[in-house]
Amino acid sequence: MDKDEIHLRRLPAAAPWGPHGDSEFHGVDFLPDDLSEAPDETGMRVNKKYSCLPAEEKGIHIINIRAIEDIGYDQHESTLLNSLSKNPDADCKYGLYFRDGKRKVDYILVYHYKKSSSGRALARRTHHNDTSARSTKQDHPLPGKSVQLEMGESEPPADSHEDDKRFRREEYEGNLVEAGLELEHDEDTKIHGVGFVKIHAPWNVLCREAEFLKLKMPTKKMYQINQTHGLLKKINSVIQKITEPIQPKVAEHKPQTVKRLSYPFSREKQHLFDLSDRDSFFDSKTRSTIVYEILKRTTCTKAKYSMGITSLLANGVYSAAYPLHDGDYEGENVEPNDRKLLCEEWASYGVFYKYQPIDLVRKYFGEKIGLYFAWLGVYTQMLIPASIVGIIVFLYGCATVDENIPSMEMCDQRNNITMCPLCDRTCSYWKMSSACATARASHLFDNPATVFFSVFMALWAATFMEHWKRKQMRLNYRWDLTGFEEEEEAVKDHPRAEYEAKVLEKSLRKEHKHKETDKEKLTWKDRFPAYLTNFVGIIFMVGLTFAIVFGVIIYRISTAAALAISSTPSGRSSVRVTVTATAVIINLVVIIILDEVYGCIARWLTQIEVPKTDKNFEERLIFKAFLLKFVNAYTPIFYVAFFKGRFVGRPGDYVYIFHSFRMEECAPGGCLMELCIQLSIIMLGKQLIQNNLFEIGIPKMKKFIRYMKLKRRRSLDHEEHVKKKQRYEVDYNLEPFAGLTPEYMEMIIQFGFVTLFVASFPLAPLFALLNNIIEIRLDAKKFVTELRRPVAVRAKDIGIWYNILRGIGKLAVIINAFVISFTSDFIPRLVYLYMYSENGTMHGFVNHTLSSFNVSDFQAGTAPNDPMDLGYEVQICRYKDYREPPWSENKYDISKDFWAVLAARLAFVIVFQNLVMFMSDFVDWIIPDIPKDISQQIHKEKVLMVEVFMREEQGKLQMLETWKDKDKKKGENCNNHSPRLSGSHSGSLSSCHSYPVDV
């Protein structure tokens, strides 16, 4: 047994004193006994060693005060001992460092354990010495894992499942130690039944892994960044002064004039890097990234198959794994740290008007999260001009509503146009002037300016994509991500644990059948059942979405018929508004519920496919989730835009659903107004409820439930109420980071609302802008205060999301072309103005779009029950369509006007689509992807790097030449003195012979 190991045993009541007589501790016996357990039957090759407390803590610190209290000490004696010892938590900054206060905690592993029912387990705060552990090749328990108290009564048998988990942890942690990491355990926490493993990566491990990961680190070489000159310099200076109040007050956000040359870290070239301060050379996010890579690479083989950290987490061997936040972000006497600075300058609603400190976000959370917030910031900035133009278009509609001739004709009661019933039997004839309000409101969104706005938004989308590409290149240069393509394949393509498990299972099956197996991999045959399940599942869920929309259609039709029976005139007059509003709310609720369901189903479908790498898993998950959520969000809107009112039939020959419900008709002013209502309520409701209330409410609710569970589990003793929580305990109570997919998804769906149907709702960019101003700060607050710190991930772009954005931008051009052509009355107005108008004005347009029907041609049982509802007998009623009149030879057939309008609509779609696509591609071509100054700086970096290496090689060559010259001169001296071997020259000769030895 080692000299620093102890064995604690409760003495019988008959022997109150220890065997050492007047021992300094009553009832405590130090017995130098061999505590090493027998090696496990599986033959663990792990270094395990007991170590109760750091060697620096002597005397009274060797036993936890609570353990003494359990043995039988009085409370006042325990308090006295506690007061004599200094607070070790302050030395380790409450969990940010190991117990020695020197080694920084880079990562935390959390596990659950069961305490003995007969007594409280010995509290353990232990450390693991890296050097001694790796030099000892005998099987000992890992620190803090198996120190036991010999109680007066026997302990109950341990749960075999818990033992299995413990053995796996011991092996895995032993392998981590062999990989060079240093570990320290803590089970003396305020969270009962939860243990923590603190991990520290020493300098040599950091250097080794940084070289393996090809991390670009700043060198000693600094160079001047090219500055603008002349007029551009003055403009930039003015802009900086104007925008100074909205700049965040962080050092990382200040404009740089010099930059350090970066180079992939190499241990052989450490002289190139500035290692004056080794503690800060690798920042906290880099250290946690390095540790996480080791955790992924290290495996535990005690299970049926090799288990990495992801499998250990999935199987409950560990319950959590996360890096620590830098410290507290609020409270008195809080030391300055990046988290506190982010909370003040970024994650606060009071700074909503300021730019984001993107460089500080990247420094704290890593490049992937930094790019998300940078993209969100660029998108929000670009919404400002779109919002301004949208407001102008809307105001134009408001200003010209009284000058709009078609709406004036519809509101003119002197026209006395009698319309056909909206439903069979229960509905009666009605006056067109009763739809005056709908017609006037439709003009706000259905006017010539909306066509211009559709073209503008298509060009806006192309400009936004190009602007983001340029911004992304600037960030790549600033964050030393240029040339990252070669590195990411080597780093990211680690096979997932689930994939390796399936491959091993396949290999074992073949071995069982006595087949020779090469290196196995999963083929399409292995994945065929999963592919089939994916296909059937996605088809089923898309069909479910269509079925729900169809159900809402039935609701609208039946509710409209029911309200039409209402005896009150006000009830009959508000049928259309009531039905539309309630149906949209039902759609909104269904969309929100199905969004959550589809997200879970998309993840499950991706898991059963067993993708090889995390990158493949993420891309497949995104594709499925986007497809399902896109269909879910936009199907009701597509129905109103392109299908409602298209398949109605005509009076006397209507189309029926289930032989009882007539298909819906558009209002006399068209379906565009209803499309606007549908789009606005779904967009605003989704943003308000799902994006904001859910993001605020659900994490807080989960945090509260977790807090209540811990409070019930916590024993009410004085020490735990007084003791301050460690950093890793506080972070454990935070919500785990679930990835950026939900954040991107809600913004991509919003981008669709802004671009796809913008012709029907010009105010969509404004509402998106207002939402995003809140969304940025809401997400920032969530990342800083509500979530555990994510592992920093390197990324040079936003990945598959960029392709999705481009696809939505292209689709938006086509959809807006069809909305303008087929949903609005823009094309019929143009056709009437240039082909049928007698005086070149829009007078008579409403009458031109209405066809006539003889009420005697109603089918039996479909005529109104009260034909005299208007006070007079109706013989001819009107309906909106292009058909021949009843006095024509081909009565009720489609007229030639219909074909003229259809031809114009199709022609407009073709012209609009090709023209806007060409203009978008022109914008794409004319704006270079890489800013000129950035391309120059990248080239300058390459030249400087070559110069550094050339200078280094020249120095080596000069040194070799100097050595050769010295060697040659001494050789000549030896040759000159060799013929004369007199005693006077013996000294020179001896110096010749001594030279090679010196070299």
N, C-alpha and C positions, 0 to 999 in steps of 0.2 A: 504493500500500500504506500502511496506517496505521502510525503510529510504534510501536505496541505489538505489531506482528506480527513474527515471526521465522521464519527458514528454517534448519533444521538439516541439515548434510550431512556425511557421513563423508569425511574427506580421505584421499588415497592414502598408503600407507606411506612413500613417498619424501618426503613433505612433512609432517613431524610438527608443524610450527608453523603456525599460521594465517597468513593473509596480512597480518595486522596486527602481525607481529613478535612481541614478548613479550606475547602475549595472556594474559588472566587465566585462560583455559581452554585446555588442550591438546587439539588435535584437534577443536575446535568452532569453526565459522565462523558468524558472524551476517551474513547477506546480506540486505539490504533489497530483496527481490525480490517481484514481484507474484505472490501465491499464489492469487488468485481464479480459480476454475474458470469455464469457459464456461457460460453459462446453459443449463439443461436444455431439450431440444427441446419439451417441453410448455409451456414458458413459466411457470416457477414465479413466483408473485407474493409470495415470502416474503422477509423480511429475514434475511440470513445474514451473519455476521461472525465472523472469527477472533478469538479472544481466549484466550490460553494460560493466563494466571493473572490474578488480581485486580491492579488497578493499585497497590494498597497494598504488594504483595509485590515488592520490587525486588531487583536484584542476583542473589544466588545462588539465589533461589527460582524464577527464571525457567525453569530446566530441572530436570526430575525427576532425582534422583540415579541411578536405575536406567538412564535413557537415557544418561547420561554413562558409566556402567559398561559399557553395550553398545558405546559408541563406542570404548572402549579404555582407560579409566582403570583404575588398579590399585585393588584392594579397599580398601587402607588410606587412599588419597586420597579415595575415595568416602565412607568412614566419617567422615573428617575434615570433609568438606563437610556431611555430614548432621548432625554434631554442632554445627556453627556455626549451623545454622538452627534456629529454634524450631519446636515441633511444631504444625503448623496444625490437626491433628485436635482438639487440646484447645480451640482457639479456637472451632471450630464445634460443640463438645460432641459430638464423634464422630458427626457426621451429622445432628444435630437442626437445625443452622443451615447456611446457605451458608458458603462459605469466608471471607467477610468477618466471620463471627461475629455479624452483626446481623439478617439476614433469615432468618426461620424457615421450615423446610421444611414445607410444608403437604400435599404429595402426592408420590408416587414413581411413575415409569414405569420399567419394566425391559425391556430388550431383549437379544437374543443377537447377537453379531457374531463374525466369523471373523478371527483374527489372521493376519498374514503369516507364511508358513512360513520365509522367509529371515532373519527377524530379529524381535526383539520390538518391537511397535508402541510408539510414544511414548505414555507414560502421560499421560492428560489429565484435569485437574480444572479445568474452565473455568466461567466465569459468563457470563450474558447480561444486558446492561444494557437495561432496558426502554425508557428514553427514547430513547437513541441508536438502538436497533434499529427502533423504530417511525418515527423521523424519516428513516431511510435507506430509500429505495425501490429499491435495486438488489439484484441477486441475488448473494448471497454464501453460502458454506456456513455452516450453523449451528455454533455453538461446539462444539468437541470432536468434530466429525463427520468432517472431511476433512484434518486436518493430517497430512502424510506425511513420512516420512524417505526421502531419496534415498540408496539403498544403492548399494554398489559393484556389486551384481548386480541385474538386473531382477527385479521381483516377478511372481509368476504371475498370470495373468488372473483377475479377480474373478468369483465366481459371479453370473450374471445374476439369479437369484432373490434372492440377498442384496442385490444392487444395487437391485432393485425395492423391497425392504423398506426399505432405507436412504433411497431417494428419498421414499417415503411418509412415513417418520418426519420427514424434513426439512421436507416440506410441512406436515405436521400440527403440528409444533412451531413452525414459522413462523406458522401461523394462531393457535396459542396465544399467541404473543408479541403478535400484532396484537390479540388479545382482552384484552391488558393483563397477562398473567401473565409472571413472570420465571423463566427456566430456567437451570440449571447442570448440566453433564454430569460424570460420573465413570466412567472406564473403568479406573482404577488401583485395582482392588479385589482382595481375596483370592479372589474367585470368577472364575476365568479364563473369558473369552469372554462375560461378562455385563456390560453397561453400565447405568448408572442415570441417569435424568433427574430432577433435583430441581426441584420447582415451588414457587414462592412467589407468593402473592397480595398485592399491595401494598394500602395503605389505600383508595385510590380505587376499586379493583376490588371490594374487600370491601363498600364502601358501595353501589356500583352494584348488585351482585348481591343484597345483603340487601334492597334496596328492591324489586328484581324478584321475589324469592322471598317477599316480604311477611313477613319474619322478625320476630317480636315480640321487641323488645329492651327491657330495663329503662330507664325514664326517671329523671329526678332526683326526681320526686314519690314520696314514701313515705307509706303510710297504715297505721293500726293495724288489725290483724286482730281481729275480734270474739272476745272470750273468754267462756267459760261463767261463770256466776255461781251463787252459792248452793251447793246440795247437789251439783250436777254438777261444779262446780269442785273441791270437796273430793274427790269420787270420782276425778276425773281426776288430782288430785295424788297420791292414794294409789296409783293404778295406775302412775303414772310412777315413784314410789319403788320399788315392787315390781319393776317391769320394768327398772329401771336397769341391773342386772348383765347383762341380755341385749340391751342396746342397743349397736350398733356405735359405736366411738369415732371418729366422723368429724363434722366440723363441719356437713355438709349434713343430717345426721340429727337435729340438735337441733330442738326445737319452735320455730317462728317466732312472734314477736309482732308484727312489722312486715313489710311486703312492699312492694317497689317496683312502681309502676304500670307496666305494659308496653303498648307500642304498636308497630304495624308500622313498621319503620325507614324513614325518609324523609330524603333529603339536604337537602331544603328545611327540614326541622324538626330539624336536628341540635342546635339549642339546647335541645331538650327532653330530650336524652339526656345521661347522665353520661359525657363523653368525657375525663375527667381522665387516665385511663390507657388510651391507645389500644391498647397491646400486649395488654391482657387484656380489652378490650371484646368482641371476638370470640374465644371460646375455641377450642381446637384442633379440637373436633368440628364447630363451626360453620364454621371456615375450610376444613376438608377437605370438608364438604358443598358449600360454595360452589364450590370448585375442581372437584369431581366434576360439578356441574351444568354448568360451562363445558366440561369434557372431553366430556360427553355431547352438548352443543350444537355443539361444534366438529367440523368434518368434514374429511376428506381426499378430494379429487376426482381424484387421479391414477389410481385404480382405475376399473373399468368403471362403478361406481356409487359414490355418496357413502358414505364410511365414517366412522362415529363411533368412539369408543373401544371399544365392545363388539365391533364388526366387526374393528377392528385387533387386538384381543386374540384373537378367534376365528381370524383369518388368520395369526397368528404374527408380525405386525409388531412388536407388543409381547408380552412373555411374562407380564407381571403389572402390576397397577396397584393401589396401596393407600396409605392414609395411614399415618403412622408412629405407633408407640407412644410414650408420653411419655418413656420411658427404661427403665433396668433395674429389675427388681423384686427382685433378690437380689444379694448380694455386699457386699464391704466398700466403704466410702466412696461409697455410692450416694446421690445427691442425692434429697431427698424429692420425690415426684411422685405423681399420682393413681393410676398403675398400681401402684406399690409399696404405697400405702395400700389399694387394692382387694385386693391379694394377701394382705395381713396381716389385714384386717378382713372379708373376704368369701370369697376363693378359698382358704380353708384349712379342713381338716377339723376343726381344733381349735376353730373358732368355729361349729360346726354348730348349737349351741343358741341362737345370737344371731339377731336380726332382720337382714334384708338392708339394706345402705345403698343403697336404691333410687335416691335422688336423686343419689348419686355415680355409680351405674351409668349413670343417664340422662345425667349430665354427660359421662361418658367415652365411652359407646357410642351414645348417642342414644335417642330416645323409643321407637322400635320394639322394640329389645332391652330397654330398661328396662321396657316394658309386659309383655314375655314373662316376665321374672323376677318382676315384681310379681304377675302372674296365677299363676305357679307357687307363689309364696309364699302367696297367699290360698288356693289349692287345697290346699296342704299343711296350712295352719292349720285349714281346714274338715274335713280328714280326722281331726283329733284327736277331736272328739265322735263322729264316725261309728265310729272305731276302738273307742272306749270302749263304745258301745252294742253293737257287734258282739262284743266280748269278753264282755259281760254275757249276750248271747243264747247264745253258745257255752258259757259256764259254766252257764247254766240247763239246757242240754241235757245237760251232764255230770252235773249234780246230780239230774236226773230220769230218768236212763237206767235205774236199778234199779226205778223205779216205773212204767215203761212196760209196760202189759199186753200189747200185741201182740208186742213183742220177747221178753218173758218166756214167752209161749206158744210162740214159735218155738224158744226155747232149751230148752223142757221136753221131755226125751226120753220122758216118759210118754205124750205125745200120739201118738207112733209114726206120724207122717204120712209116707207113702211118696210121693215125687215121681217124675214121669215123666222119662225120660232126656233129657239136654240135647242129644244128637246121635244120629244113626242108627247102629245096629249096635254101634259100638265103645263107646258110653256105656251105662252100666247105670243101674238105679234107685238113688235116693239118699234119705237121710233129711233132712227139713227142718231138724232140729236141727244139721246140719253147717254151716248158714249162720248160726249164732248170732252169730258175731263181726260179720258184715256187717250183720245186723239191729240190733245194739246201736250200731254206729258210725253207721248211718243216722239214728238218733234224735238224734244230736248236731246234725244239720243239718236234720232233718225233724221239727219240733215246732211247737206253736202260736206260739212266740216268733218264728219266722222270718217268719210272716205280719205280725206287728207290725213287724219289722225292714224288711220290704219297703216297707210304708207309710212308715216313718220315712225310708228312703233316698230315696224319691220326693220327700218334702217337703224332705229335705236337699239334693237336687239343685236344687230350685227356690230354696231359700234361698241356696245357693251362687251361683247365677246373679245373684240380686238383690244380694247382698253385693258381688260383683265389679263390677256396674254402678255401685254407689255408690263403691267404691274407685277405679274408673276415673275418675269425675267429680272426685273429690278430686285425683287426679294431674293431670287436665287443667287444673284450676284452678291447682295448684301449679307446673305446667310451662308455663303460659301457652299452652295449646292450645284454650282456649274460642274458638268461632267459627272453627275450623280447616276446616270443611266447604267454605267458599267458596274457600279457598286451595288445597286439595289438588288440585282438578281442574286448576287452572292449572299447578301444579308437576309433578304426576305423569304427566300424560297426554302426555308426549313419545312420539311413535311409536318403536317399537323399530327398530334398524338392520335386522334381518331383514325386518320389514314394509316398510320403505322400499325395500329392495332388490327385493322382490317387486313392489311397485308400479311401480318404475322399469323392471323387466323387462317388465311388462305394457305400460307406455307405449311402450317401444322396439318391442315386437312390433306395436302398433297403428301406430306411425309407419312401420314397415317396410312395412305394408300400405297406406300412404298414407291412413290414416284420421285425421280430426280428433279430437283428444283434449282433453277438459277435464281438470280435476283428477281423477286416477284414484284409485280405492280398491279394495280386495279385496272382492268380493261373495261370496254363498254359492255361486255357481256356481264361482268360483275355488277355494273351499275344499272343494267337494263331495268330491273324491277323498280329501282328508284326513279329512273327517267319516266317510266310508265306511270308511276304514282304522281310524279310532278305534272305530267301532261294532263292526266285525268283530273287531278286536284285543281289545277289552274282553270281548266275548262269548266269544271263544276262551279268554282267560285265566281267566274265571270258570268255564268248562267244564273247563279244566285243573285248577282247584282242586277241583271236584266229583269229577273222575276220580281224583285222588290220594286224596281221602277215601274214595271207593269202593274203591280199591285197599287202603287200610288196613283197611276192613271185611272184605274177602276174606282179608286176612292174619289178622285176629282169628278169623274163623270156622275157617279151615284150621288155624291153630296150636292152637285149642281142641280140634279133633278129633284132632290129632296127639298132644297132651299127654294126652288121655283114654285113649289106648292104653297109656300108661306103666304099667309093671308095679308101680312103687312106689306105695304108698298116699299118701305125702306129695306125689308128683308129681300125682296125680289130685286131691288136695284143694286144691292151690294153683293150679289151672288158671285160675280167674277172675282172681285177683290178678296172675298172671304175664302173662296176655294183656292185661289192662287197662294195666298199667304199661309194657310194651314198646310197645304201640300208641300210647300217649300220647307216649312219647319219640320215636318215629318222626314223629308229627304235629308235635312241637316242632321237630325238625331241619328238616323240610320247610317249616314256617312261616317259620323264620329265613332259609332259603335263598331262598324265594320272595319274602320281603319285600324283599330287596336287588334281586332280578331285577325285581320289579314296580315298584320305585322308578325304575329306569333306563328301563323301558318306558313308564311314565307320562310321564316327561320327554320321551322321543322322540316320543310321540304328541302331546304339547302343542306341541313345536317344529314339527312338520309342519303344524299348524293355522295357524301364523304369526299369533298374536294381535297386536293393534295396539299395546297398551301393556304395560308391565311389570306393572301391576296386573291386567290381564286374563290375562296369562300365568300369574301366580302363582295366581290363583283357579282357573283351569282345571287347572293342575297339581295343586293341593291336592285338587280334587274327584276327579280320576282316581286319584291315589295313595291317597286315603282309601277310595274305593270298593273298589279292588283289595285293599288291606291289611285292610280290614274283613272282606271275604269270606274272605280267606286266614286271618285269625286266629280267626274265629268259626264257620266252617263245621263243623269237628269238634265244637265244643261244641253247636251247634244240632242236629247229628245225634243226639248222646247225649240231649239234653234233649227233643226232640220226635219223633224218628223211631225210635230204637232200641226194640225190643219192641212196636211198634205194628202191624207187618205180619208177624207170625210165623206166623199160622194157629193150628192146634191139633193135638194128637196124632192121627195118622191122616190128617191133611190139612194138612201143613206147606207153607209157601211156600219155594220153592227158587230159588237163584241159579245160572244155568247148569245147571239140572237136577241139581246135585250138592251144593251148599252150602245148608244151612238158615240162614235169617235168625236173627240174634242175639236172645236173650231177656234181659230184665232179671232181676236177682237177685230172690229172694223179697221182700227188703225194698224193692224199687223201684230205679229208675235214678238216684235223686237222689244216692246215695253215689258212684256212678261219675261223675256229672256234677261233683260236688265234686272228685274226684281229677283229672279232666280239666282243670277250670278252674284248680285250684291249681298243677298242674305246668306248664301252658302259661304261666300268668301269671308265676309265679316264675322259670321257666326263661327266658322272654323278657326279663324285667327284668334277671336276673343276666347272661345271656350277651350279649344284643343291646344292651341299654341301658347296661350298665356295662363289661363286658369289651371289647366292640367299641369303645366310646367312648374307653376308656383305651388299649387295645392297638393298634388300627389307626392312630391319629395318631402314636403313638410309633414304630410300625414304619415308617410312611412317613417320619418325620423321620430315623430311623436310616438308611434306604436313601438318602435325599437326602444325608445327611451322608457316607456312604461313597462315593457318586458324586463329590461335590465333593472329597473327600479324594484319590481316585484322579486327578482332573483337575488337582489343585493341584500346581504345581511346588514342589520342596522347596528354597527359597532362604531365606537368613537373614532377609531383610527382612520377608517375609510372615509368618514365625513370630513375629517380635517385634511387628509392627504390630497394634494393636487394631482389631477389626472396627468398621466404621461401623454406626450404628443401622439404616440401610436394608439393609445386608448381613445383619444378624442377623434382621430381620423377614422378609427374602426366604426364609430357611430355614424359616420357620414355615409351617404348613398354611393354605391359602387358606380364607376364610370361605365356606361353602356355603349360607348362608341359614338361616332359623329353621324351615323346613318340617319337617326331620327331628326337631327338638326338640319342636315342637308335636305332631307325629304320634304319637310314642311316648307322650306324656302323654294324648292323646285316646283312643288305644287302651286305655291303662290305665284311664282314666275309664269306658270301656265295660265293662271287667272288674269295676270296682267297683260299677257301677249295674245293668248288664243282667241278670246272673245272681246278684245278691247274695243271693237267697232260698236258693240252694244252697250259698253259701260266705260266712258272716257275717264271716270273718276277712280277707276281701279288702281292706277299708279299712285294716286294721292293716299288712298287708304292703305296700300302696301307700304308706302313711305312712313306713315304714322305708326304702323305696326312695327316696322323694322327698327325705328328709333328706340322703341321700348324693347324689342326683341334682343338687340345687341346688349343692352345693359342687363336684361333679364338673364340671358345666357352667360354673360360675364359673371354676374352675381352667383349663378348656379355653379359655375366652374370653380370659383374662388372660395365660396363659403359652404355650398351644399354637397359637393362631390368630393370623394377621395381623389388625391392627385393622380392623374393618368400617367402611364408610362410614356415618355417622350418618344415619338416615332418620326424618323426622317422621311420627308416626302418633298418632291420638287414641283408637284402640281396637285390639282384636286381630283385627279384620277378619272374614273368613269363618269363622274358628274358633269364634266365639261362636254363630253359627247352627248349626254342627255340634254343639256342646255342647248347645244347646237341643233339637236333633233327637234326640240320644242320650238326653237326659232324658225326652222324651216316649215314645220307643221302649222305654225301661226299664220304664215303668209297664205297658205291654202285655205285654212278655216275662215280667216277674215274675208278672203275673196268670196267664199260661198255665203257667209253671213250677209255681206253687202248685197250680193246678187239675189239670193233666194229668201232671206229672212226679212230684209228691209224692203221698203218701197222705192229705193233709189233708182233701180233700173226701170220699173214700170213708169215712173215719173218722167225719166229721160225719153222713153219710147213715146209716151203720150205727147210730150212737149215738142218733139221733132217730127212725129209722124201723123198725129191725129188732132193736135190743137189747131183751132181755126184762127186764133188771133195771136199765137205764139206765147200764150200764158198758160197757167195751170188751172184756169177756170174750166169746170166740167170734168176734171180728172176723177173725182169720186164717182160720178155717175157712169163714167167709162169703165170703171173697175167692177161695177155691180151688174149682175145678170137678173133677168126677170123670171118669175115662176107663177104659173096659174094655179091657184089654191085648189081648183077642182081636180088637179092631177095628184093630190096626196094619196098615198097608199091607204087602204082601209085600216082604220084604227090608229092613224098617226096624226090626223088633223087636230088642231087645238080644241080642247073641251069648251073653251069660252071664246068663240070667234069674234064676239062683240066687245072684247075687253077694252079696245081703244075708243069705243063709242060709235063706231061705224063699221059697215060690212067691208071686208077686205077681199078683193078679187085677184089682185096681183101683188105679190111680195117680192122683195129684192134679196139677193144673197151675193157674197163676194166670190166671183169666179168669172172666167172668160168663157161663156157658153152662148149658144144660139137662143133667141127668145122663143116663147111658146107659139108664136104665130109664124115661125119659120118652118120651112119644109122639113129640115133636120132638127127639130126642136130639141133643145137641151144637149146637143152635141157640142164638142169643144170647138170654139170659133178660131178663125185665123189669127185674131189678136193674141190668143194664147201662145201660138207658135212663134209669132213675131217677138213677144216678150221673152219666151224661152231661149230663142236664138240670141237675143241681146244679152241675156244673163250668162249663157255659156261663153259667148265672146268676151264678156267682161272678165270672167274667171280666168280665161286663158291669157288675156292681155295683162291683167293685174298681176297674176302669178309670175309670169315671165319677166315683166318689167321690174317688179320689186325684187325678184331673185337676182336679176342682173345687177340692180343697184346695190344689193347686199353684198354680192360677190365683188363688185367694184370697190366698195368700202373695205372689204377684207383684203383686197389686193393692194390698195393704195396705202394702207396703214401697215408699216412693217411690224412683224411680230416682236423683234428685238429692237429696243431704242438704240439709236446710233451711238450715244455716249456710253451705254452699257457694253455694246459690242467692242468699242475702243478700249474700255477698261479691262474687259476679259482678255483681249489681245495683249494689253500692256502687262497683265499679270503673268501670262504665259512667257512673255519675253523676259520679264524680271526673274522668273523662276529659272529659266535657262541660264541667265547671267549668274545667278547664285551658284548653280551647280558647276558652271564653267569656271567660275572663280575658285570654287572649292577644288576642282580637278587641277587647275593651274597651280594652286598652293601645294597640292600633293606632289605634282611633277617637280616643282622648284625644290621641295624638300628632298626628293629622291636625287635630283641633280646635285644638290649640295652634298649629300652623303657620298655620291659617286666621286665628286671632286676631291673630297677629303680622303677617300679610300685610295684614289689614284695618286695623290701627292705623297701619302705615306708609303705607298708601294714604291714610288720613285726614290724616296729617301732610303728605303731598304735596299734597293738595287744599287744605289750609289755607294753605300757603305759595305756591301757584301764582299768585295775583293780584299778589303783591308780589315783584318780581324784583330787589330791591335787592341790593347786594353783600353786605350783612350776612346775607342769607338764602341766599346761594349755597351755603353749606356744607350747610344742611338739604336743599336741593333735590338736591344731588349725592348725599346719603345716600339719598334716595328712589329715585334712579335706580340706585343700587348694590345695592339690596335684591334685586331679581329675579336679578341676577347671582350674589349670594351663595347664593340658594336653588338 
